[in-house]
Amino acid sequence: MVHFLLSTYQRLRIALSDPVRGFQLSLVLLALLVGCGTLGYMLLEGMPGIDAFYMTIITISTVGFGEVRPLSDAGRIFTSLLILVGLAMVTTAISNAVGIIMGPRLWLAIRERRMEETLKTIENHYIVCGYGRMGRQIVRDLQERREPCVVIELEPEAREELLEQNIPHIIGDGTQDEALYEAGVERAAGLVSALNSDADNVLTVLSAREINPKLFIVARAASGAAESKLRRAGANRVVSPYQIGGHRMALALIRPAVHDFMNRVFSVGDDMDMDIGQVSIKEGSILAGQTIAQTHLRHQRNVTILAIQKPDGELIINPGTQHMIEPGETLIVIGPPKAIYRIEDELDMSED
């Protein structure tokens, strides 16, 4: 209950900090004030509706016109309160209007509207829970590979950065079903839980798996003991950043050329000239039933097969040219990024 109240307060605070929403709220409150003022003059002074409305408008606007007719003591007190409240509301509305016209948050507010529309329709996307150092790198990698993604981040301070970069996001707790539903977890292709706490990652995996049993989930494990728990919770893959980092540093020490090769293959950015991709072979694929030599992937599509994963998970490293490609297998290929994307698109279209 406490968590819900804090979450509601947080969302209300974010909403009111937006000048567009603040202006909309000011207009609504002004309309309510006009209605209450009109009703008050009708009840206290017995004025007809049009006179009561006119009296309310000139009172709130403080234009200095005379009273429609002499007021009673109760009417004067009511008028005084109406002036004070009206001045506060009009000032707030004008302030928000100026903020919309002159403030830099205008474009952020527009982007937020677009983001909200995107969140309603996005599908086959990837959800990134946690926007720390690791989460930022994951998002960059997904963007470089043209994969749609949605970020779930607890800290409101990240909101402006995410809006500036046009990254669809939810400011909320990734361990909670509400945030996962807002991110479209039931329509997503995959989710990565990169939160700082192993306990939070386990809870996120449990929640996401319960909502979407078909979701492909990758989770971060800070400790070796957490790996088995994350797998039992429903993670398809578990990654230990410290273990991988240690391997890469040892590799850089004893086999620097191999380390340089891996840096080139797994780098992202404008200078990325090599990438590793995967191609799933389905029934009816144009590659099914052909040997590796017959596909001419190296000469015609500029990609090379590094390995093949069979349906049971077995990996065949550096398969021979006479290996027969069968439905259910996954080809792991290396080549220029454009060549990787092109062969993935071609095979998807041919299988449709």
C-alpha positions as CSV (number, residue, x, y, z in Angstrom):
1,M,0.0,0.0,0.0
2,V,2.8,2.4,0.9
3,H,4.6,1.6,-2.3
4,F,1.4,2.3,-4.3
5,L,0.9,5.7,-2.6
6,L,4.5,6.7,-3.2
7,S,4.3,5.6,-6.8
8,T,1.0,7.6,-7.2
9,Y,2.6,10.7,-5.6
10,Q,5.6,10.3,-7.9
11,R,3.5,10.2,-11.0
12,L,1.4,13.2,-9.9
13,R,4.5,15.2,-9.2
14,I,5.9,14.4,-12.7
15,A,2.6,15.2,-14.3
16,L,2.4,18.6,-12.6
17,S,6.0,19.5,-13.5
18,D,4.9,19.3,-17.2
19,P,3.8,22.9,-18.3
20,V,1.3,21.5,-20.8
21,R,-0.4,19.4,-18.2
22,G,-0.2,22.2,-15.7
23,F,-1.9,24.6,-18.1
24,Q,-4.6,22.0,-18.9
25,L,-5.2,21.6,-15.1
26,S,-5.3,25.4,-14.6
27,L,-8.0,25.7,-17.3
28,V,-10.1,23.0,-15.7
29,L,-9.8,24.6,-12.3
30,L,-10.7,28.0,-13.7
31,A,-13.8,26.5,-15.4
32,L,-14.8,24.9,-12.0
33,L,-14.2,28.3,-10.3
34,V,-16.5,30.1,-12.8
35,G,-19.2,27.5,-12.2
36,C,-18.9,27.7,-8.4
37,G,-18.9,31.5,-8.5
38,T,-22.0,31.6,-10.7
39,L,-23.8,29.2,-8.4
40,G,-22.7,31.1,-5.3
41,Y,-24.1,34.4,-6.6
42,M,-27.3,32.7,-7.6
43,L,-27.7,31.2,-4.1
44,L,-26.4,34.1,-2.0
45,E,-27.8,37.1,-4.0
46,G,-30.6,35.5,-5.9
47,M,-29.2,36.7,-9.2
48,P,-30.4,35.3,-12.5
49,G,-27.9,32.9,-14.2
50,I,-26.6,35.4,-16.7
51,D,-26.0,38.1,-14.1
52,A,-24.3,35.6,-11.8
53,F,-22.1,34.5,-14.6
54,Y,-21.2,38.1,-15.6
55,M,-20.5,39.0,-12.0
56,T,-18.2,36.0,-11.6
57,I,-16.2,36.8,-14.8
58,I,-15.6,40.5,-13.9
59,T,-14.7,39.5,-10.3
60,I,-12.1,36.9,-11.4
61,S,-10.6,39.1,-14.1
62,T,-10.5,42.1,-11.8
63,V,-11.4,44.5,-14.6
64,G,-12.9,47.0,-12.3
65,F,-16.4,47.2,-13.6
66,G,-19.1,48.0,-11.1
67,E,-21.3,45.5,-9.4
68,V,-24.4,44.3,-11.1
69,R,-26.3,45.4,-8.0
70,P,-25.4,46.1,-4.4
71,L,-24.2,43.1,-2.5
72,S,-25.1,41.8,0.9
73,D,-22.3,41.2,3.5
74,A,-22.2,37.5,2.6
75,G,-22.0,38.5,-1.1
76,R,-19.0,40.8,-0.4
77,I,-17.2,38.1,1.6
78,F,-17.8,35.6,-1.2
79,T,-16.6,38.2,-3.8
80,S,-13.4,38.8,-1.8
81,L,-12.6,35.1,-1.6
82,L,-13.4,34.7,-5.3
83,I,-11.0,37.5,-6.2
84,L,-8.2,35.9,-4.2
85,V,-8.7,32.4,-5.6
86,G,-9.3,33.7,-9.1
87,L,-6.1,35.7,-9.1
88,A,-4.0,32.7,-8.0
89,M,-5.5,30.5,-10.7
90,V,-5.2,33.0,-13.5
91,T,-1.6,33.7,-12.5
92,T,-0.8,30.0,-12.5
93,A,-2.5,29.5,-15.9
94,I,-0.5,32.5,-17.4
95,S,2.7,31.1,-15.9
96,N,2.1,27.7,-17.4
97,A,1.2,29.3,-20.8
98,V,4.4,31.3,-20.8
99,G,6.3,28.1,-19.9
100,I,4.8,26.3,-22.8
101,I,5.6,29.1,-25.3
102,M,9.0,30.1,-24.1
103,G,10.3,27.2,-22.1
104,P,12.6,24.5,-23.4
105,R,10.3,21.8,-21.9
106,L,7.8,22.4,-24.8
107,W,9.6,19.9,-27.1
108,L,10.0,17.5,-24.2
109,A,6.3,17.6,-23.6
110,I,5.6,17.0,-27.3
111,R,8.0,14.1,-27.3
112,E,6.3,12.7,-24.2
113,R,2.9,12.7,-26.0
114,R,4.4,10.9,-29.0
115,M,6.1,8.4,-26.6
116,E,2.8,7.7,-24.9
117,E,1.2,6.9,-28.3
118,T,4.1,4.6,-29.1
119,L,3.8,2.7,-25.9
120,K,0.1,1.9,-26.7
121,T,1.0,0.3,-30.1
122,I,4.6,-1.0,-29.8
123,E,5.0,-4.8,-30.2
124,N,7.8,-7.4,-30.8
125,H,10.0,-5.0,-28.8
126,Y,12.6,-5.5,-26.1
127,I,12.1,-4.2,-22.5
128,V,15.2,-3.0,-20.6
129,C,14.6,-2.9,-16.9
130,G,17.2,-0.5,-15.4
131,Y,18.9,2.5,-17.1
132,G,22.2,2.5,-15.3
133,R,25.6,2.1,-17.0
134,M,24.7,-1.4,-18.2
135,G,21.2,-0.5,-19.2
136,R,22.4,2.4,-21.3
137,Q,24.9,0.2,-23.1
138,I,22.1,-2.4,-23.8
139,V,19.9,0.4,-25.2
140,R,22.7,1.7,-27.4
141,D,23.3,-1.9,-28.8
142,L,19.6,-2.4,-29.5
143,Q,19.4,1.0,-31.3
144,E,22.5,0.3,-33.4
145,R,20.9,-3.0,-34.5
146,R,17.5,-1.3,-35.3
147,E,15.7,-3.1,-32.5
148,P,12.7,-1.3,-30.9
149,C,13.0,-1.1,-27.1
150,V,11.3,0.3,-24.0
151,V,13.1,1.3,-20.8
152,I,11.7,0.9,-17.3
153,E,13.6,3.1,-14.9
154,L,12.7,3.9,-11.2
155,E,14.6,7.2,-11.0
156,P,12.6,10.2,-12.3
157,E,15.9,12.1,-13.0
158,A,16.4,9.8,-16.1
159,R,13.1,11.0,-17.7
160,E,14.5,14.1,-19.4
161,E,17.5,12.2,-20.9
162,L,15.2,9.5,-22.2
163,L,12.9,12.0,-23.7
164,E,15.7,13.9,-25.4
165,Q,16.9,10.7,-27.0
166,N,13.4,9.7,-28.0
167,I,13.6,6.4,-26.1
168,P,10.1,5.1,-25.1
169,H,10.2,4.6,-21.3
170,I,8.2,4.1,-18.1
171,I,9.2,5.8,-14.9
172,G,8.4,3.0,-12.5
173,D,9.5,-0.1,-10.7
174,G,10.4,-3.0,-13.1
175,T,9.6,-5.5,-10.3
176,Q,5.9,-4.4,-10.4
177,D,3.3,-5.8,-12.8
178,E,1.9,-2.3,-13.4
179,A,5.2,-1.0,-14.9
180,L,5.6,-4.2,-17.0
181,Y,2.1,-3.9,-18.4
182,E,2.7,-0.3,-19.3
183,A,5.8,-1.3,-21.2
184,G,3.7,-3.8,-23.2
185,V,5.3,-6.9,-21.7
186,E,2.5,-9.1,-23.1
187,R,3.4,-7.9,-26.6
188,A,7.2,-7.9,-26.2
189,A,9.7,-10.2,-27.9
190,G,12.2,-10.1,-25.0
191,L,13.2,-8.5,-21.7
192,V,16.5,-7.9,-20.0
193,S,16.6,-7.3,-16.3
194,A,19.7,-5.2,-15.5
195,L,18.8,-3.9,-12.0
196,N,21.5,-3.5,-9.4
197,S,20.1,-6.0,-7.0
198,D,19.9,-9.7,-7.6
199,A,16.7,-9.9,-5.6
200,D,15.1,-7.3,-7.8
201,N,16.2,-9.1,-10.9
202,V,14.7,-12.4,-9.6
203,L,11.4,-10.6,-8.8
204,T,11.4,-8.9,-12.2
205,V,12.0,-12.2,-14.0
206,L,9.2,-14.0,-12.0
207,S,6.7,-11.2,-12.7
208,A,7.5,-11.0,-16.5
209,R,7.5,-14.8,-16.9
210,E,4.1,-15.0,-15.2
211,I,2.6,-12.4,-17.5
212,N,4.2,-13.7,-20.7
213,P,5.2,-17.3,-20.6
214,K,6.7,-17.1,-24.2
215,L,8.9,-14.0,-23.4
216,F,12.7,-14.5,-23.9
217,I,14.3,-13.2,-20.7
218,V,17.9,-12.3,-20.1
219,A,19.0,-11.4,-16.5
220,R,22.0,-9.9,-14.9
221,A,23.6,-11.8,-12.0
222,A,26.0,-10.0,-9.6
223,S,26.8,-13.2,-7.8
224,G,27.2,-16.8,-8.7
225,A,24.6,-17.9,-6.2
226,A,22.0,-15.8,-8.1
227,E,22.4,-17.6,-11.4
228,S,20.5,-20.7,-10.4
229,K,17.7,-18.6,-8.8
230,L,17.3,-16.5,-11.9
231,R,17.1,-19.6,-14.1
232,R,14.5,-21.2,-11.8
233,A,12.6,-17.9,-11.8
234,G,12.3,-18.2,-15.6
235,A,15.4,-16.5,-17.2
236,N,16.4,-18.0,-20.5
237,R,19.9,-16.6,-20.2
238,V,21.9,-15.3,-17.2
239,V,24.8,-13.0,-17.7
240,S,27.5,-12.2,-15.1
241,P,29.2,-8.9,-16.0
242,Y,32.0,-9.4,-13.5
243,Q,32.8,-12.9,-14.8
244,I,32.7,-11.7,-18.5
245,G,34.8,-8.7,-17.7
246,G,37.4,-10.8,-15.9
247,H,37.6,-13.2,-18.9
248,R,38.1,-10.2,-21.3
249,M,40.8,-8.7,-19.2
250,A,42.7,-12.0,-18.9
251,L,42.3,-12.4,-22.7
252,A,43.7,-8.9,-23.3
253,L,46.7,-9.8,-21.1
254,I,47.7,-13.2,-22.7
255,R,46.1,-13.0,-26.2
256,P,45.9,-9.3,-27.1
257,A,45.2,-10.0,-30.8
258,V,42.2,-12.2,-30.0
259,H,41.0,-9.4,-27.6
260,D,41.4,-6.8,-30.4
261,F,39.4,-9.1,-32.8
262,M,36.5,-9.4,-30.2
263,N,36.5,-5.7,-29.6
264,R,36.1,-5.1,-33.3
265,V,33.3,-7.7,-33.7
266,F,31.4,-6.6,-30.6
267,S,31.9,-2.8,-30.9
268,V,28.9,-0.6,-31.6
269,G,28.7,2.9,-33.2
270,D,29.2,4.6,-36.4
271,D,32.6,2.9,-37.0
272,M,31.1,-0.6,-36.6
273,D,32.2,-2.5,-39.7
274,M,31.7,-6.1,-38.4
275,D,28.9,-7.9,-36.6
276,I,27.7,-11.3,-35.6
277,G,24.2,-12.3,-36.3
278,Q,21.9,-15.4,-36.2
279,V,19.6,-16.8,-38.8
280,S,16.9,-19.3,-37.8
281,I,16.1,-21.9,-40.4
282,K,12.4,-22.7,-40.6
283,E,10.3,-25.0,-42.7
284,G,10.3,-23.7,-46.3
285,S,13.4,-21.6,-45.9
286,I,15.4,-21.2,-49.1
287,L,18.5,-22.5,-47.2
288,A,16.9,-25.7,-45.8
289,G,18.1,-28.8,-47.6
290,Q,21.3,-27.2,-48.9
291,T,24.9,-27.8,-47.9
292,I,26.9,-24.8,-46.6
293,A,28.9,-25.0,-49.9
294,Q,25.7,-24.8,-52.0
295,T,24.3,-21.7,-50.2
296,H,27.3,-19.5,-51.4
297,L,26.7,-17.2,-48.5
298,R,30.3,-16.0,-48.5
299,H,30.3,-15.0,-52.1
300,Q,26.7,-13.9,-52.7
301,R,25.8,-12.4,-49.3
302,N,29.2,-11.5,-47.9
303,V,28.7,-13.5,-44.6
304,T,30.5,-16.5,-43.2
305,I,29.0,-19.2,-41.0
306,L,30.9,-19.4,-37.7
307,A,28.8,-22.1,-36.0
308,I,25.4,-23.9,-36.1
309,Q,23.2,-24.4,-33.2
310,K,21.0,-27.5,-33.5
311,P,17.4,-27.7,-32.2
312,D,18.6,-29.5,-29.0
313,G,21.1,-26.7,-28.2
314,E,24.2,-28.4,-29.4
315,L,26.7,-26.1,-31.0
316,I,28.8,-27.1,-34.1
317,I,31.8,-24.8,-34.3
318,N,33.3,-24.2,-37.7
319,P,31.0,-26.6,-39.5
320,G,32.2,-28.3,-42.7
321,T,31.2,-27.2,-46.1
322,Q,29.2,-30.4,-46.7
323,H,27.0,-29.9,-43.6
324,M,23.3,-30.2,-44.6
325,I,21.3,-27.2,-43.2
326,E,18.1,-28.4,-41.7
327,P,14.9,-26.7,-40.4
328,G,15.2,-25.9,-36.7
329,E,18.9,-25.1,-36.9
330,T,20.3,-21.6,-36.2
331,L,23.2,-20.2,-38.2
332,I,25.6,-18.0,-36.4
333,V,27.2,-15.8,-39.1
334,I,29.8,-13.0,-39.2
335,G,30.0,-10.2,-41.7
336,P,29.4,-6.4,-42.2
337,P,26.3,-5.2,-40.3
338,K,24.4,-4.3,-43.5
339,A,25.0,-7.8,-44.9
340,I,23.8,-9.3,-41.6
341,Y,20.6,-7.3,-41.6
342,R,20.0,-8.0,-45.3
343,I,20.2,-11.8,-45.0
344,E,17.9,-11.7,-41.9
345,D,15.3,-9.6,-43.8
346,E,15.6,-11.8,-46.9
347,L,15.0,-15.0,-45.0
348,D,12.1,-13.6,-43.0
349,M,10.4,-12.5,-46.2
350,S,11.0,-15.9,-47.9
351,E,9.6,-17.7,-44.9
352,D,6.5,-15.6,-44.9
